[in-house]
Amino acid sequence: MTILLVLIPLGLGLLAVAIAAFIWAVRHGQFEDLEGEGERILFDEDRPATLPRAARASSHGSRDGSRYGSAHVKSSESDAQGEGDSS
C-alpha cells in the first residue's frame, strides 16, 4: 500500500511532463501543416542526385575518373589484404 505514495506522485509528474510537451509543440507550430509531409512524398521532384561532400571533394582530384576518388580504392585494397591476416 505504501507503493501508492510513490506511484501516484510519479504518475502525476509524468502527466505534467506530457502536458508541458504538448503545449510546447502547439506553441512552436508542430501541428500547423499536418498534410504537407504526407503529400510531399507523393509528388516527384526532379532533383539532381548529389554526392556527399567528402565524395564530391575527392572525385575532383581523381585521375581515373572514378566516382569516389583514389581514397576509396586504397581503403578497399587494404581491407582485402587485411582479411587474410586476421587468422
C-alpha angles and dihedrals in degrees: 000000000000089000087074088066087064102035099049096054090041091052092047090049092052090048090053091051091050092049091048091051091050092049090048091051092050093048093049095051100251091144099044101101110028097160099041099080093042092052095041092072092054095060118076112227113193101223119162113249110251131200122234113267095255093050091047092053094049095045092061092062099042116112098196093060093240116154097236101039130231096301090070093050093049093050093050091049092051090048091053091050092046093055093070093047096058096084 
